[in-house]
Amino acid sequence: MVSWHCQSMLLLHGLASWKDTQVISTSYCRPNQEYSAVKWSRSAADWQPVTLRVTAHGLESLDQSSGSVKWRADYHRLSSPGVMLLAPFVPAAGSTVAAQDGVFAVMPKGARSCPRVFAARSRGTLIKTVQQVAQQKMGIYV
């Protein structure tokens, strides 16, 4: 059975006869990529560890203890620019979070949406992956 996001990708790429397609290349629907990161929590005023997952349709923030999706930014719902690079940070004394050199903000569209701030040691790789997947799978530049 073909998953729903693979079906939608086939439709977006002009393959109207997706029902007749039995086999889809594994490179087309490659596995999700996950990155360790921290997010800024306004309520706790501190950095919280999360896992960021790059999928074919968007960027997801996962709870590290349960693995459940806590937040999702679909590529088509990101503003322009969708990701903004920020300055590095040094954690406060006594913080349990290590210093991160790659701070960035994910900018969703909409008046009620606020940017989400993340930091990851592999910021360059993560953002490059997001840009490549968004362009290849959705035809969107992030």
N, C-alpha and C positions, 0 to 999 in steps of 0.2 A: 504494500500500500504506500502511496506517495503522500508525504506529510503536507499539511496545509501551506506552510511557507514555501515549500518547493513548488507547489501548484501555483501559488500567487506569483512566484518569480517567473515561472514559465509563461504565465499570462502577460506579465509586464514586458517580457522579451518578445512578444508577438507570436507565441506559439499557441494558437487558438485551439489546437487539437490535443490538449494536454491529457484528455481522458484516454486517448489511444496510446499514449506513451507509457510503456511498462517499466522501462529502465531509465534511470537518471544517473548521470555521471556523478561519482563521489566528489569530484572537484567542484561541481556546481553547488552542491549542498554539503560543503565541508563541515567538520565538527566545529562547535563553538570554541572560542579561545578565551581562557580565563587569566586574569592578572590580579596579583595581590596589591591592595591599595589601602588608603585611609580616606575617610570623608570628614568634612567639617560639619559638626553637629551644632547648629545654632542654639538648640535647647540646652545641651550639655556644655556648650562653649569649649569644646575639646575635639580632638581627632578620634574617630572611631574606625577600627579595622573593618574592611569590607573586601569582597571579591568582585571585580568588574568582569563581566562576560560580554564579549563581542559576538553578536549573532548576525544572521543574514538580514534581519529587519531593524536592529537597533542595539543600543548599549544598555545592559542591565546591571544593577547593583544588587548583589546577593548578601544575605545575612550569613556570616561565617559559621555561626553555630548550627543553624537549621538548613542552610542552603536554599532557602526560599527567596524569591524575587521580592525585594523591598521597593524598587524603583526602576522604571524603564523609560528610556528616551528613544522613541522610534526616529529613524533618520529623517523621514518626511515631516516630522514635527519639530525639528531643530531650526533655530533662527540662522541668520547668516551674519557672522560666522557661527557655526555650531559648537566649536570648541575654542576657548581662548586660553592662551598660555599665561601663567601668572608667575610671580617671583618665587624663589625657593623659601622654605621656612625652616626655622630652628625651633623645636618644641620647648616649652617652658620647663624650668627645672622641676624634676620629679615626675614628668610625664612618662607614660609607659610606651609612647610612640617614638620610634626612631626618626631621626632627621630624614626628610625627603627632599630630593632635588627637583622633582618634577610636579609642580602644582599646576592644575588647570581647572577651568570651569566649563561645564556643559551647559549650553544656553538653549533651553526650550523656547518655542514660540508661545505667544499668548500673554495677555495682560495679567493673568492670575498665576503664571508659572514663574518661579524664581530660579536663578542659576544654582546648580549643584557644584560644590567645590570638592575636588579630589586631589590626592597627591600619590604619586607612584614613582618608584625608582626607575621603572621602565616606561616612563611617560612617552618618550619618542616612539618606541615600538608600539605601544598601545594606540596612540593617536594615528600612526601610520596605518595600522591594521584597520582601525575604524574608517579612515578615509578610503582605503582600498576596497573594503567590503561594501561600503555605501555606494561607491562608484560602480563596482562590478555587479553587484546584486540589484541595486535600485536605480542606478544611473543618476545619483545625487552626489554633488560635491559638498563635503562637510568642512 
